[in-house]
Amino acid sequence: MSRFFVTFLIISTILLEMASGCGSLFGGGGGGCCCSGGCGRKKRSVEEPEFRGIVSRGEQDMLCNSPELKSLIVQSMRSSPELSSKSLQSALEDHDSHRYVVVCSENPFHYSIKHDSAYCGARNGSHYCQAFAI
């Protein structure tokens, strides 16, 4: 009789563990489930990047994701690319702790940059200036 009772207890325990879906005897009910924590998929928390929209006022205007940077570029434009570059670099150093690459040229140029970096460009009558945060 005791052998029957032990067998009954073992089978009952196994069935109970399988039916509960969250047991300690077999390590849970599958899918990474266990009793000590919440069962199911856990979503990782990720910082949401700051949204930076695109600013453009016309076909001759450069694309830009920072209106503040756009304003600094426009205010810093001078009569030549060299003077504009120096003026803009100085204004950016005074305004922001970020480091920037400033390029001013008589001809437009193509570039690639990460979408989460601050960038902007502007044009006056004789040349273009672009600034990129690094």
C-alpha positions in Angstrom: 0.0 0.0 0.0 2.8 2.5 0.7 4.3 1.8 -2.7 0.9 2.7 -4.3 0.7 5.8 -2.2 4.2 7.0 -3.2 3.4 6.4 -6.9 0.2 8.2 -6.6 1.9 11.2 -5.0 4.6 11.3 -7.7 2.1 11.1 -10.5 -0.2 13.7 -8.8 2.8 16.1 -8.4 3.8 15.7 -12.0 0.3 16.3 -13.3 -0.2 19.3 -11.0 3.1 20.8 -12.1 2.2 20.4 -15.8 -1.2 21.8 -15.4 -0.1 24.9 -13.4 2.1 26.1 -16.3 4.5 27.7 -13.8 6.1 25.1 -11.7 9.4 24.8 -9.9 9.9 21.1 -10.5 10.2 21.4 -14.3 11.4 25.0 -14.6 8.1 26.6 -15.7 5.5 26.1 -18.4 7.6 27.0 -21.4 8.2 30.3 -23.1 10.6 31.4 -20.4 7.9 31.4 -17.7 8.7 31.0 -14.0 6.9 31.8 -10.8 9.5 34.3 -9.5 8.8 36.9 -12.1 6.2 38.1 -14.6 5.5 35.5 -17.3 5.5 36.5 -20.9 7.5 38.7 -23.2 9.2 41.7 -21.5 9.6 44.9 -23.5 13.0 46.5 -23.1 13.0 50.1 -22.2 14.7 52.3 -24.9 15.2 56.0 -24.7 13.2 57.8 -27.2 15.4 59.9 -29.4 14.6 63.6 -29.5 12.5 64.3 -32.6 14.1 66.7 -35.0 11.9 67.7 -37.9 13.0 68.9 -41.3 12.9 72.6 -41.9 12.9 73.9 -45.5 11.5 77.1 -46.8 11.9 76.6 -50.5 13.8 75.0 -53.3 16.9 77.1 -52.7 16.8 76.5 -49.0 18.9 73.7 -47.5 17.3 70.9 -45.4 17.8 71.2 -41.7 16.7 69.4 -38.6 17.4 72.2 -36.1 15.7 75.6 -36.5 18.0 77.0 -33.9 21.1 75.9 -35.9 19.4 77.4 -39.0 19.1 80.7 -37.4 22.7 80.8 -36.4 23.9 79.9 -39.9 21.8 82.6 -41.5 23.0 85.2 -39.0 26.6 84.2 -39.5 26.6 84.3 -43.3 29.1 86.9 -44.6 30.3 88.1 -48.0 32.7 85.2 -48.7 32.8 81.4 -47.8 35.9 82.0 -45.8 34.5 84.7 -43.6 31.2 82.9 -43.2 32.9 79.7 -42.1 34.9 81.5 -39.4 31.9 83.5 -38.3 29.7 80.5 -38.1 32.3 78.3 -36.2 32.8 81.1 -33.7 29.0 81.5 -33.2 28.6 77.8 -32.7 31.4 77.6 -30.1 29.8 80.5 -28.2 26.3 79.0 -28.4 26.7 75.3 -27.9 28.9 72.8 -26.2 28.7 70.4 -29.1 31.5 70.2 -31.7 30.6 71.0 -35.2 32.1 70.7 -38.7 31.4 73.8 -40.7 31.8 73.9 -44.5 31.2 76.9 -46.7 31.6 76.7 -50.4 30.6 78.5 -53.6 29.2 75.2 -54.9 26.6 72.9 -53.3 27.8 69.5 -52.3 26.3 66.2 -51.3 26.8 64.6 -47.9 25.5 61.8 -45.7 25.0 62.0 -42.0 23.3 60.0 -39.2 19.7 60.9 -38.8 20.1 61.7 -35.1 22.9 64.2 -35.6 22.1 67.9 -35.7 22.7 69.3 -39.2 21.7 72.3 -41.2 22.6 74.4 -44.2 21.8 77.8 -45.7 22.6 79.8 -48.8 23.1 83.5 -49.4 23.5 84.9 -52.9 27.1 83.8 -53.5 27.8 80.6 -51.4 26.4 77.8 -49.2 27.2 76.9 -45.6 26.5 73.6 -43.8 27.1 72.7 -40.2 27.1 69.2 -38.8 27.3 68.2 -35.1 30.0 65.6 -34.4 
